[in-house]
Amino acid sequence: MKNNQTTERLLDASREIWAGYLNHPFVRGIADGSLAVNKFRFYLLQDYLYLFDYAKVFAQGVVKSREPEIMRTYASYVASILNGEMEIHRGYMARLGITETQAESVKPSLSNQSYTAYMRAVAAEEGPAEIMAAVLSCAISYEYIAKWIVKNYPDAENHDFYGEWVRGYASESYAAENQRLIALMERLSADYTEVQLQRLTDIFVACSRYEAMFWDMAWNEAM
């Protein structure tokens, strides 16, 4: 990512927050396989709900973009989230005996609502680059976490229960999709002023903090 100046700026501003992800007991529990299934179940259902709003933020990227290529990119991620990333969730739901109807009837936690409301407000009020800043933290932090787990807990990928989660987010296909997002971030912000770049940074840092809150919510099973 060395040539990705905007993305590097966003990451540099969030390093301390992201370091906290790796020390979080929820993440460590996935890494060493010790996480209580009830905590993962709570997380899974909240994340399932989150992804619907996450997809809506990408959909706003279609609405706000003028270039057909950028519209197609945003649209492809709406489909990828609803039909791709959610497959990890649906696989676990099947193993836990949770139907999609049951999952969709779950109420979002306050942290979940706050996070998605913030992203959707950015998407409603601002432009394509700001939308990308809002969604990028979630996308690439999961790759960051999963690859750290694989590096430091070599058996994690083969865990009977959590291995599927680790493999999904550490996969080369997931990383390739993130590289597309990073490339779009760079393209959309290429001519941005310092003031505009700082706004992107503020959005990315806020969403990184919301990611930390999401892990706290999952660990504490807090509504």
C-alpha positions in Angstrom: 0.0 0.0 0.0 3.1 2.3 0.0 2.0 4.1 -3.1 -1.5 4.6 -1.8 -1.0 8.0 -0.2 -4.5 8.7 0.9 -5.0 5.2 2.3 -1.7 5.4 4.1 -2.7 8.7 5.6 -6.0 7.1 6.9 -4.2 4.1 8.3 -1.5 6.2 10.0 -4.2 8.2 11.8 -5.8 5.0 13.0 -2.8 2.9 14.0 -3.4 3.0 17.7 -7.1 2.1 17.3 -6.2 -0.8 15.0 -3.5 -2.1 17.4 -6.3 -2.3 20.0 -8.2 -4.8 17.7 -5.4 -7.3 18.0 -5.4 -7.2 21.8 -9.2 -7.4 22.1 -10.4 -10.5 24.0 -13.0 -11.2 21.3 -10.4 -11.3 18.5 -8.0 -13.2 20.7 -10.8 -15.7 21.4 -11.3 -16.3 17.7 -7.5 -16.6 17.3 -7.0 -19.3 20.0 -10.4 -20.9 19.6 -11.4 -20.1 23.2 -14.2 -17.6 22.4 -17.6 -18.7 23.9 -20.0 -19.6 21.1 -22.8 -17.5 22.7 -20.6 -14.4 22.2 -19.9 -15.3 18.6 -23.6 -16.0 18.1 -24.4 -12.5 19.4 -21.7 -10.9 17.2 -22.8 -12.9 14.1 -26.4 -11.7 14.3 -25.4 -8.1 14.9 -22.9 -8.2 12.1 -25.5 -9.8 9.8 -27.8 -6.8 10.4 -24.9 -4.4 10.0 -24.1 -5.7 6.5 -27.6 -4.7 5.2 -26.9 -1.1 6.2 -23.3 -1.4 5.0 -24.6 -2.4 1.6 -26.9 0.6 1.6 -23.9 2.9 2.1 -22.3 1.4 -1.0 -25.5 1.8 -2.8 -25.3 5.6 -2.1 -22.0 5.5 -3.9 -23.9 4.5 -7.0 -26.3 7.3 -6.5 -23.6 9.9 -5.9 -21.2 8.9 -8.6 -21.2 10.4 -12.1 -18.7 8.1 -13.9 -20.3 4.8 -15.0 -17.1 2.8 -14.1 -17.3 4.1 -10.5 -21.0 3.4 -10.4 -20.4 -0.2 -11.5 -17.7 -0.6 -8.9 -20.0 0.5 -6.1 -22.8 -1.6 -7.4 -20.6 -4.7 -7.6 -19.9 -4.3 -3.9 -23.6 -4.1 -3.0 -24.0 -7.5 -4.7 -20.7 -8.9 -3.1 -21.9 -8.0 0.4 -25.4 -9.3 0.0 -24.4 -12.5 -1.9 -20.8 -13.0 -0.9 -19.7 -11.9 2.5 -23.1 -12.8 4.0 -22.4 -16.4 3.0 -20.0 -16.7 5.9 -22.7 -15.5 8.2 -25.3 -17.8 6.6 -23.0 -20.8 7.0 -22.6 -20.1 10.7 -26.3 -19.5 11.1 -27.0 -22.9 9.6 -24.5 -24.5 12.0 -26.2 -22.7 14.9 -29.7 -23.5 13.8 -30.6 -19.8 13.1 -32.9 -19.1 10.1 -32.6 -16.0 8.0 -36.1 -15.0 9.2 -35.0 -15.3 12.8 -31.8 -13.3 12.1 -33.7 -10.5 10.4 -36.0 -10.2 13.4 -33.2 -9.5 15.8 -32.9 -5.9 17.0 -29.7 -4.0 16.3 -27.7 -3.0 19.4 -27.2 0.7 20.2 -23.6 0.5 19.1 -24.6 -1.1 15.9 -27.3 1.5 15.2 -24.9 4.3 16.0 -22.2 3.0 13.7 -24.5 2.4 10.7 -26.4 5.7 11.3 -23.0 7.6 11.1 -22.0 5.8 7.9 -25.4 6.4 6.3 -25.3 10.1 7.3 -22.0 10.5 5.6 -23.4 8.7 2.5 -26.5 10.9 2.4 -24.7 14.2 2.9 -21.3 13.8 1.2 -19.6 12.5 -1.9 -18.2 9.2 -3.3 -14.7 9.7 -1.7 -16.2 10.3 1.7 -18.5 7.3 1.3 -15.3 5.2 0.5 -13.6 6.6 3.6 -16.7 5.4 5.6 -16.7 1.9 4.3 -13.0 1.2 4.0 -12.2 0.8 7.7 -14.5 -2.2 8.1 -13.4 -3.9 4.9 -9.6 -3.7 5.4 -9.6 -4.1 9.2 -11.1 -7.5 8.9 -8.3 -8.5 6.5 -5.8 -7.0 8.9 -7.2 -8.9 11.8 -7.5 -12.3 10.0 -4.0 -12.1 8.5 -2.6 -11.3 11.9 -4.4 -14.3 13.4 -3.0 -16.6 10.6 0.5 -15.3 11.2 0.4 -15.6 15.0 -1.9 -18.6 15.5 -1.1 -21.0 12.7 -3.7 -23.5 13.8 -6.5 -20.9 13.7 -7.4 -21.6 10.1 -8.1 -25.2 10.9 -10.2 -24.7 13.9 -13.5 -26.7 13.7 -15.7 -23.7 14.3 -13.8 -20.4 13.9 -11.5 -21.6 11.1 -14.1 -20.7 8.4 -14.3 -17.1 9.7 -10.5 -16.8 9.7 -10.1 -18.3 6.3 -12.7 -16.1 4.7 -11.2 -12.8 5.8 -7.6 -14.0 5.4 -8.2 -15.2 1.8 -6.5 -13.8 -1.2 -9.9 -13.3 -2.9 -11.0 -11.0 0.0 -7.7 -9.2 -0.1 -8.1 -8.6 -3.9 -11.5 -7.0 -3.3 -9.9 -4.7 -0.7 -7.3 -3.7 -3.2 -10.0 -2.6 -5.6 -11.5 -0.5 -2.8 -8.1 1.1 -2.0 -7.6 1.8 -5.7 -11.0 3.6 -5.8 -10.1 5.5 -2.7 -7.0 6.8 -4.3 -8.7 7.6 -7.6 -11.6 9.5 -5.9 -9.2 11.6 -3.7 -6.5 12.2 -6.3 -7.2 15.9 -6.6 -8.4 16.5 -3.0 -7.2 19.6 -1.0 -5.7 19.3 2.4 -9.0 20.3 4.0 -10.8 17.5 2.0 -8.2 15.0 2.9 -8.6 15.8 6.6 -12.3 15.2 6.3 -11.6 11.8 4.8 -9.3 11.1 7.7 -11.8 12.2 10.3 -14.4 9.9 8.7 -12.0 6.9 8.6 -10.9 7.4 12.2 -14.5 7.7 13.4 -15.4 4.4 11.7 -12.3 2.8 13.1 -13.4 3.8 16.5 -16.9 2.4 15.8 -15.2 -0.9 14.8 -13.6 -1.0 18.2 -17.0 -0.4 19.8 -18.4 -3.2 17.7 -15.9 -5.7 19.2 -16.7 -4.4 22.7 -20.4 -4.8 22.0 -19.8 -8.4 20.8 -17.6 -9.3 23.8 -20.1 -7.8 26.3 -23.2 -9.0 24.4 -24.4 -5.4 24.9 -27.7 -4.2 23.5 
